[in-house]
Amino acid sequence: MDQSTRRSFLVSAATATAAPLILGAENKSGSARPVTGQGAWKYEMIHDWGELPAGIKYGNTHGVVEDSQGRIYVHHTVHNTSESHDTIVVFDDKGKFVKSWGKDFKGGAHGLHIRKEGSTEYLYLCDTKRALVVKTTLDGQEVLTIGYPDQAKEYEPGADGKKKRYSPTNLAVAPNGDIYVGDGYGSSFINQYDAKGKYIRTFGGKGTAAGQLDCPHGITVDTRTKEPVLTVADRGNKRLQHFSLDGRHKSFTQAEKLTAPCHFSAHKGKFVIPDLDASVAVIDEKNNLVATLGRAGDAKEARALRTKERSTFVPGQFICPHGACFDHKGNIYVVEWVEVGRVTKLQKV
């Protein structure tokens, strides 16, 4: 791919041509916002958080992270009615629009990871449409691209000459810089690379047995234990699966009410896990479920809303949580797999 076509271009708040749509002020009735959870896990739900410029219309909102300055980055596929094709939208901690970029990811914007390396922060983005993993600066300057895993024997063409399907959904980075890519929408392998993108190994693959995966949709390096553990949201198998950093199966976690885990974000020893079946889970250091937030009464009925208009969404209930992150204060941002996009801030009560 020509380097110039992969460049991301910035659109600053100052150049927005229309007044922003101010969202999340209160629910439709004008009453107090809904509250979810209990005790230490009690939150006010601020739906449609953020001042989205009129020129940008969300597509499916797939990923969300916070940088060291408290800014929130949302990765979305872009709605077909959107004037702007930027897929990364950045807000300050108050929800004010800061900038946007990332036209090249339109239609394929999916996983989003942030990591500080030395004094510089980088974003890692998964593109399911172009089948790429791209590392960029916070302004969208590309510094590394990883494409199809041609070096892996697991991806060698079959007798018919066809390549195996590859569509990376999310990634994790180990303390030594190794990159682990989950081929969630492809062949259900995990592909490992060093910090410079050099191929190391492949493990996993489609199945239900220990070490096998079915849609490794999300992935994280868990550093809460003495030895780091690679934890995978094995979504098709309705479980979490834990591996050593060299790809050996270690154990499973099948938490109650965690049926379609999508990804992870860590804060003070806890993980928040968006669950596509209409809820958000929090697990503790022993991977026990400690909170279920925003659960819809019927996940099937909730999912039916994902292609509907925003006016049909039920306040206080999630539809299809796809990405989530803690901020530095312990609040949680949730983005959902809905055609018009949805960003909800869970603000600690």
C-alpha positions in Angstrom: 0.0 0.0 0.0 1.3 3.4 -1.0 2.5 5.3 2.1 0.8 8.5 1.2 -2.6 6.8 1.0 -2.2 5.4 4.6 -1.6 8.8 6.1 -4.2 10.0 8.5 -5.3 13.6 8.4 -6.4 15.7 11.3 -9.5 17.7 11.6 -9.4 20.0 14.6 -12.3 21.3 16.6 -11.6 24.7 15.3 -12.3 23.7 11.7 -15.6 22.0 12.4 -18.1 23.6 10.0 -21.3 23.0 12.0 -22.4 23.4 15.6 -21.7 20.2 17.7 -24.5 17.9 18.7 -24.4 18.1 22.5 -25.3 14.7 23.9 -25.7 13.0 27.2 -27.1 16.0 29.1 -30.1 14.0 30.5 -32.4 11.3 29.3 -35.4 11.9 27.0 -37.9 12.7 29.8 -35.6 15.3 31.3 -35.3 13.3 34.5 -32.2 12.1 36.3 -29.9 9.8 34.5 -30.3 6.0 35.2 -28.0 4.3 37.8 -26.6 0.8 37.6 -24.6 -1.4 40.0 -24.2 -1.4 43.8 -21.8 -0.4 46.5 -18.3 0.3 45.1 -19.6 -0.5 41.6 -22.4 2.0 41.4 -22.5 4.3 38.4 -24.6 6.9 36.8 -25.1 6.1 33.1 -24.5 9.0 30.8 -25.7 7.8 27.4 -24.4 9.4 24.2 -21.6 11.1 26.0 -19.5 13.6 24.1 -20.0 16.6 21.9 -19.9 15.0 18.4 -19.6 17.6 15.6 -22.6 17.6 13.1 -20.2 16.6 10.3 -19.4 13.3 12.0 -21.9 10.5 12.4 -20.9 7.4 14.2 -21.0 4.0 12.6 -20.5 1.0 14.8 -18.5 2.2 17.8 -16.0 -0.6 18.4 -13.1 0.6 20.5 -12.3 3.2 23.2 -9.2 4.2 25.2 -7.9 7.0 27.4 -4.5 8.7 27.1 -2.3 10.0 29.8 -3.9 13.5 29.5 -7.4 12.1 30.2 -8.5 12.4 26.6 -10.9 9.7 25.2 -10.4 8.1 21.8 -13.4 6.4 20.1 -12.8 4.1 17.1 -15.9 3.7 14.8 -16.7 2.4 11.3 -18.4 5.7 10.1 -22.1 5.9 9.3 -23.0 6.0 5.6 -24.6 9.4 6.1 -21.5 11.0 7.7 -20.0 13.9 6.0 -16.6 13.1 7.5 -15.0 9.7 7.1 -12.7 10.0 10.1 -12.8 6.9 12.3 -11.0 8.1 15.3 -12.8 10.8 17.4 -11.0 12.4 20.3 -12.6 14.2 23.3 -11.3 15.9 26.4 -12.4 14.5 29.8 -15.4 16.8 29.8 -16.7 15.4 26.5 -15.6 18.4 24.3 -14.5 17.4 20.8 -10.8 17.8 20.3 -10.0 16.4 16.8 -10.6 13.5 14.5 -8.6 11.5 11.9 -8.3 8.0 10.4 -10.2 8.0 7.1 -8.3 4.9 5.9 -10.1 2.7 8.6 -13.6 3.5 7.3 -15.6 0.3 7.4 -12.9 -1.7 9.1 -12.3 0.2 12.4 -12.3 -2.3 15.2 -9.7 -3.0 18.0 -8.0 -0.1 19.7 -5.1 -0.3 22.2 -2.9 2.5 23.7 0.6 2.1 25.1 3.2 4.4 26.4 6.7 3.6 25.1 9.4 5.7 26.7 8.0 9.2 26.8 5.7 8.7 23.8 2.2 7.2 23.6 1.1 5.1 20.6 -2.2 3.7 19.4 -2.5 0.3 17.9 -5.5 -0.2 15.6 -7.1 -3.3 14.1 -8.7 -3.0 10.7 -10.9 -5.9 9.9 -11.7 -4.8 6.4 -8.1 -4.3 5.1 -6.9 -7.1 7.5 -4.2 -4.9 9.0 -2.8 -3.9 12.4 -1.4 -0.4 12.4 0.6 1.4 15.0 0.3 5.2 15.0 1.1 8.3 17.0 -1.8 10.0 18.9 -2.2 12.2 15.8 -2.5 9.3 13.4 1.1 9.3 12.0 1.7 5.6 11.0 4.9 4.0 12.4 4.3 0.3 11.9 1.9 -1.9 9.8 1.4 -5.7 10.2 -0.5 -7.5 7.4 -1.4 -11.0 6.5 0.7 -13.6 8.5 2.3 -15.2 5.4 5.2 -16.6 7.5 2.9 -18.8 9.6 2.5 -22.4 8.5 -1.0 -22.3 9.9 -1.9 -19.8 7.2 -0.3 -21.6 4.2 -2.7 -21.9 1.2 -4.7 -25.0 1.0 -4.7 -27.5 -1.9 -7.0 -25.2 -3.8 -4.5 -22.4 -3.5 -6.7 -20.2 -1.4 -5.4 -18.4 1.7 -7.1 -18.9 5.1 -9.3 -16.1 6.2 -7.6 -13.4 8.2 -9.4 -10.5 10.0 -7.7 -9.2 13.1 -10.1 -7.9 15.8 -7.9 -6.9 18.8 -4.3 -7.0 20.1 -2.2 -6.8 23.2 1.3 -5.8 23.9 3.6 -7.6 26.4 6.0 -5.8 28.7 8.9 -6.6 26.4 7.0 -5.1 23.4 5.8 -8.3 21.8 2.5 -7.9 20.0 -0.2 -10.5 20.1 -2.9 -10.2 17.5 -6.3 -12.0 17.8 -7.6 -13.2 14.4 -11.1 -13.1 15.8 -13.1 -12.8 12.5 -10.7 -15.0 10.6 -9.2 -18.4 11.5 -9.2 -18.0 15.3 -5.5 -18.0 15.8 -3.3 -15.7 17.9 -0.3 -14.4 16.0 2.8 -13.1 17.9 5.3 -10.6 16.7 8.2 -8.7 18.3 8.1 -4.9 18.8 9.3 -4.3 15.3 6.7 -6.5 13.7 8.9 -9.5 13.1 6.8 -12.8 13.2 7.5 -15.1 16.1 4.8 -17.8 16.3 1.1 -18.7 15.9 -1.1 -20.7 18.3 -4.7 -21.4 19.0 -7.0 -22.2 16.1 -10.6 -23.1 15.8 -12.0 -25.5 18.3 -13.3 -26.0 21.9 -10.4 -28.0 23.5 -7.8 -26.5 25.8 -5.6 -24.2 23.7 -8.2 -23.9 20.9 -10.3 -20.8 20.3 -13.5 -19.7 18.6 -13.4 -16.0 17.8 -10.5 -14.7 20.0 -12.2 -11.3 19.8 -10.3 -9.5 22.6 -6.9 -10.1 24.2 -4.9 -8.6 27.0 -1.6 -9.2 28.9 -2.5 -9.7 32.5 0.3 -8.4 34.7 -1.5 -8.8 38.0 0.3 -12.1 38.7 4.1 -12.8 39.2 4.4 -14.0 35.6 2.4 -12.2 33.0 -0.5 -14.2 31.5 -2.1 -13.7 28.1 -5.9 -13.7 28.6 -8.2 -14.1 25.6 -11.9 -13.2 25.3 -12.7 -16.6 23.6 -16.1 -15.2 22.6 -17.5 -18.1 20.5 -16.7 -20.5 23.3 -18.3 -18.2 25.9 -15.2 -18.1 28.1 -11.9 -16.5 28.9 -8.8 -18.5 28.2 -5.4 -18.0 29.7 -2.1 -18.7 28.0 1.6 -18.3 28.8 3.4 -15.7 26.7 4.8 -18.4 24.5 1.3 -19.7 23.7 0.8 -22.6 26.1 -2.7 -23.1 27.5 -2.9 -22.5 31.2 -6.5 -22.4 32.3 -10.1 -21.2 31.6 -12.5 -18.8 33.3 -16.2 -19.2 32.8 -17.7 -16.5 34.9 -21.4 -16.6 35.6 -23.4 -14.3 33.2 -20.3 -13.7 31.0 -21.5 -15.2 27.8 -20.0 -13.1 25.0 -16.8 -11.4 26.3 -15.4 -8.9 23.8 -12.3 -7.2 25.3 -10.6 -5.9 28.5 -9.4 -2.8 30.3 -7.6 -2.9 33.7 -7.7 -0.5 36.7 -6.4 -1.2 40.2 -6.4 -4.9 39.8 -9.8 -5.2 38.2 -10.8 -5.9 34.6 -13.9 -4.4 32.9 -15.2 -6.7 30.2 -17.8 -5.6 27.6 -20.2 -8.5 26.9 -22.0 -8.5 23.6 -25.0 -10.0 25.3 -26.2 -6.6 26.6 -24.1 -6.1 29.7 -20.7 -5.0 31.1 -18.9 -7.2 33.6 -16.2 -6.4 36.2 -13.9 -9.2 37.5 -11.4 -9.2 40.3 -7.8 -10.4 40.7 -9.0 -14.0 40.9 -11.2 -13.6 37.9 -14.3 -13.7 40.0 -17.3 -11.7 38.8 -17.9 -8.7 41.1 -20.3 -6.5 39.1 -22.7 -6.7 36.2 -23.6 -3.3 34.8 -26.4 -2.1 32.6 -27.8 -5.5 31.8 -30.8 -5.6 29.6 -33.7 -7.8 30.7 -33.5 -9.8 27.5 -30.3 -9.9 25.5 -32.0 -11.1 22.3 -34.5 -8.3 22.4 -31.8 -5.8 23.2 -29.7 -6.9 20.2 -32.7 -6.4 17.9 -32.3 -2.7 18.6 -28.8 -2.5 17.2 -30.0 -1.5 13.7 -32.8 0.8 15.0 -32.9 4.5 15.5 -31.4 6.0 18.7 -34.9 6.9 19.9 -35.7 3.2 20.4 -32.8 2.6 22.8 -33.8 2.0 26.5 -32.1 4.3 29.0 -30.2 2.3 31.6 -29.8 -0.7 29.4 -27.0 -1.7 27.1 -27.6 -3.2 23.6 -24.3 -4.8 22.4 -21.3 -3.6 24.4 -18.2 -4.1 22.2 -15.4 -2.0 23.8 -14.9 -0.5 27.3 -12.2 1.2 29.2 -11.6 2.5 32.7 -10.4 6.1 33.0 -7.8 7.2 35.6 -10.6 8.0 38.1 -12.3 4.6 37.8 -15.2 5.8 35.6 -15.9 3.4 32.7 -16.5 4.3 29.0 -18.5 1.8 27.0 -18.9 1.7 23.2 -21.5 -0.5 21.5 -21.9 -2.4 18.3 -24.9 -0.5 17.0 -25.3 1.0 13.5 -25.7 4.6 14.7 -23.0 4.2 17.4 -23.4 4.7 21.1 -20.9 5.9 23.7 -21.9 5.6 27.4 -20.0 7.0 30.3 -20.5 5.1 33.6 -19.7 7.8 36.2 -19.0 6.6 39.7 -21.6 7.6 42.2 
